[in-house]
Amino acid sequence: MRVAVVGATGMVGQVMLKTLEDRNFPITELVPVASERSVGKKVSYNGTEYTVVGLQTAVDMHLDVALFSAGGGTSLEWAPKFAEVGTVVIDNSSAWRMDASKKLVVPEINASSLTKNDRIIANPNCSTIQMVVALAPLHKKYTIKRLVISTYQSITGTGVKAVQQLENEYENKKGEMAYHYPIHRNAIPHCDVFESNGYTKEELKLVRETQKILDDRSIAITATAVRIPVVGGHSESVNIEFENEFDESEVRKLLSETDGVTVQDNTDTNTYPMPIYAEGKDDVFVGRIRRDLSQPKTLNMWIVSDNLRKGAATNAIQIAEYLNENNMIPANKILS
């Protein structure tokens, strides 16, 4: 298994390397890839240092899998070039997510839709991934009618520049700003850029990607995405209106039996999900499960996950694991 990590020097790329190690992915040859300015740099994997190569060099190697985390522009230009020489691309950017010809995959939900012909596979947005892992079994059981989502998102979703801004502000030092405003001791209701309808791209990703992954465009969804000074992961308050009645104890049981979900929900012991406990873990944590007293057939949940792990690296690697386990990674043959 010859694997490229594209964007290997970036924040998500580094987590991808760590996650490949943690999950013992069967790599026979690792190829770290980055932009020209990073070519020649060294990255560490499993105790060995590897030299970063450029994109064209990696394409010419006809690798088996390329895990992309290098931005939408890079993915639009280079993912097809990798795919043309037989490499399966799993892309973490937003470039291909809403492309009707590309699968948008969360393995616990829709990996079975993948085929050997899928050469570019989209990894969903971090906030979407953790939410739909928890929602999918409930949608199957009770049918979701409407979602009202509020997110409380880690600065790591913005990248290294945001982490540096927060550290500078902690230390009362001036430096480059990732946000329009200070993030220390603040909450910024602005993730990604604003669209003409007043919503941000991040909020609309939660709408459109959720509908695509759950294969149900009838679900009404509205979202507000907020950036907070947290490192360990994203948190989400989700209000779910169902078509059918539910039982809270049945919801807890259903979620506790769902792959990739850990239920932390005991108000007697103040047990509930928090980013400080999610950091570095691959699961989605769900708690504060309770009925909405203001209207029928409606549930509130609190969902937390490490946005760099399950929200990015882990989900992409799980897709690769599924393809490998089902013999769906084709031999490196140039497509005619």
N, C-alpha and C positions, 0 to 999 in steps of 0.2 A: 504494500500500500504506500504509494508515493504521494505525499500530501504537501500542498503549498498553503502557507498562511499569508494572505495578502493584506498588508497593513500590519506586519508583525511587530513594528516598533511603536505602534500606537497603544492607547490604553486598552481597548477591546482585544487587539492582537496579542498583547501580553497575557491577558486573561485566557485567551484561546489556547495559548501554549501551556499555561498552567493547567487548564481543564483537560487538555489532551493527555497530559501527564497523569492527572488525578484519576481519569477514567480508563487509563491503560489502552488508549486507542491503538490498534495494531499498525503502527507506522514502521515501514522499512526504510523510508527516506524522507526526511523533513527538508522542505525548501522555504525558508523565510523570504518574503518578498515585500518590497516597499518602493517608494518613489526614488527617483534618481539621486536626490540629495541624501538618502539614507543607505544607498548601495555601498557595500563594504563594511558597514557596521556589524557588530556581533550581537547575537541574541542567544540566550541560554535555554536549553531544553533537555530535561532529564540528565542534568549534570554535564552536558556537553555544549560547547559553543559552536554556533553555526553562523556563517557569513551571509548577510542579506544580499539578495540579487535583485535585478530589475525585472519589470513585468515581461518584457519581450523574451528575456532569457528563460523565464519560467514557462512561458507559452511554448517555446521551442523544445522544452524538456518532455512535452506530452505526458503530463502528470495524471494521476488518477482522480484526485479531488483537490479543489482549490476553495479554501475557506476565506471569503472576502470580507474585510472590514476596513475599507479604505475610502468610503464616501461614495455618494451617488454618481458623481461625474466619472470617477474612475471605473465604477461598475458598468455604467452604460457603455463606455468605450472598450473596456478590456474583457468583461465577462463573455461576450460573444466570441472573442478571439480564443479564449481558453476552450470554450465549448466546441468550437470548430475543429479542434485537434483531439477531441475525445475526452477532455477533462470535465468532470462534473463540478459545476460551480454552485456553492451554497453562499448566497449573498446576504449580508447583514444590513445593507443600506435600504433606502426606500425606493431605489431605482426601479425594481421589477415587481413590487408587491401588488400593485393594482393592475398590472398587465394581465389581460384576460387569458393570454396564452401561457402564463407561468403559475405554478402552484405556490400558494402561500401556506407554509406548513408549520404546525405545532405537532410533533410526533404523537403525543398522547391522544390527539383528536383526529387527525386526518392523514397520517403517514401512509395509510393504505391506498391513498389516491395516487401515490407516486408510481412511476413506471421507469423502465430502462431508457425510455426516450426523453426523460426530463433531464436536460443538460444544464439548465439554469433554474435553481430553486430559490425562492425568496424566503428569508427569515423575517418574521413580523417585527413590528415595533416592540420595544421592551415592555412598555405599559400594557400593550395588547396581549402579549404572550401570557403574562402572569394572570391576567384577568380571565382569559378564555379557558385556561386550564381548569380554573375553579367553576366557570360557568357552564362548560360543555355538558357535564353529567346532569346538571339541573335543567338545562334546556331540553335535553333528551327526555327527562322525566316529567317536567311540568310545563314546558314550552314558554320561553321568555317572550313577553309582549313589549316591555320597555325597560331601558336602563338609564339611570341618572348616575353619572360617574364624576367623582372629584378625586384628582390625583395629588399626591404630595411627593414630588420626585427628587431623587438624589442629584447632587451637582455632578456626580460622575457620569450622568447621562449627557452632560454638555461636553465633558472631556477634561484633559489635563489643565487647560487654561483656567477652567472654573475651580478646580481643586486648588490651584496656585492662588487664585483670587481670594478664596476663603482663608487659606493659610496666611496670606499677607494681612488680611483684615484681622484675624486672630492676634497677629503680632503687631498690629497698628503700623504696618509698612505700606508704602505706596507701591503700586505695580500695575501691570496690564489688567484690564477689566474684561471678563468674559460676558458680563451682564451690564445693562444700562445703569443698574443700581447696586449698592452693597448687598451681599447675600448673608453676611454674618448678622445674626439677630434679626433676620428679615424673612419674608415670604413673598415671592414674586409671581403673580398670576400670569405668567408669560413664558410658555415653553414653545420654542420654534417661532416662526414668523406669523404675523397676523394675515388672515385672508380678508377679502372685501366684505364677507358676511359677519365679521367681528370675532370669528373663531380662529384659533391658531391651527397650524398644520398638525401639531401634536394631537389636538382635540379631534380633528377630523380623521386622523389615522385611527383613533380608537373607534370611531363610528364605522368607517368603511372597511377596515381590516377585520373587525369583529364580525360584521355581516358576511364577509367573504369566507372566513375560516369556519364559522358555524353554518355556512351555506344557507343563510336565511336573510334576505334583504328586507323582510317585513318587520324586523326588530327595530323599534324606534329607540334611538340613542342620542343622548346629549351629554356633553362632557366639559369640565373645567380642569385645566392642567396647571399645577402650581409647582414652582421650584422652591425647595427649602434647603437650609444649610445642614444637610445630612449626607453621609458618605455610603452607608451600608446597603441601601436599596430603596426601591420605590414602594410607597404605600398608596392604597386606593380605598376610598369609601364608595361602595357600590350599592345602589338601591335598585332592586329587581322586582318588576311587576310581572307576574305569571298569568298565563291563560287559565291555569288549573290551580286548585287549592293544594296546599302543601302542609306537611307536619314538620316542625322544627327539629325534632329528634331524628326524623327520617332524613332530613337534609344533612345533619351532622354525620349520620351513619354513611350516607351516600358519598359525602366528601372524604370521609376517613378511609373509604375503600377505593378511592380514586388514585391511580398512579401519579406520582409527582406532587401530591397534596399532603400537607401535614396540618391537621386541625389543632389549633391552640385556642381553646374556648372554654374557660372556666372563670367566671367572674368572682367566685368565692375565694379563689387563690390569686386573683389579679393576673390571670394567664391569658395573654393575647399576643398576636404577632407584632414584632417591632423590627425595624431595620438593623438595629444593633445585634440582633440574634440571627438575622437572615444572611448577613454578610458572609460570603465564601461558601454558601450552601446552594445546592441545586434545586431544592424543593420550593413550592409555592405554599405559603403559610396563610391559613384562613382562620379568622376568629370574629368576635363580636357578632355572632350569628343571632339575629333576633327579628321578630315580626315587626313590620311597620304598622304602628297603631293608628295611623292616619287614613289608611285605605286598605281594602281587602286584597288578598292574594299577593302581598308585597313583602319582600324580605330585605333586610339590611345586612351587609357583610363588610368586613375589613380584610383586605388582601395585601400581603407584603411578600416581596421577593427581591433577591439581589439582581439588580438590573444588568450587571455585567456578566453574571453567570447565566441563570435561566433566561434572563431577558435578552441575552445576546449569544455568548460563547457556548454555553451548554446546549441551548436549543439547536444551534447550528451543528454541533458535534453529534447530538442525538439523531439528527437527520442523516448524517454520514454513517452512524452506527446502524441505523435501520437499513440503509442502502447496502451496506456491507453484509449484514446478517442475512439479507434476502437476495444476495448475489445480483444486485442491481447496478453495481458499478462496472460499466463496460470496459473491455480491454481498450487500450489506447490505440484507436484506429482513426485516422482522419476521415471525417464524414464526407461523403461524395455530394 
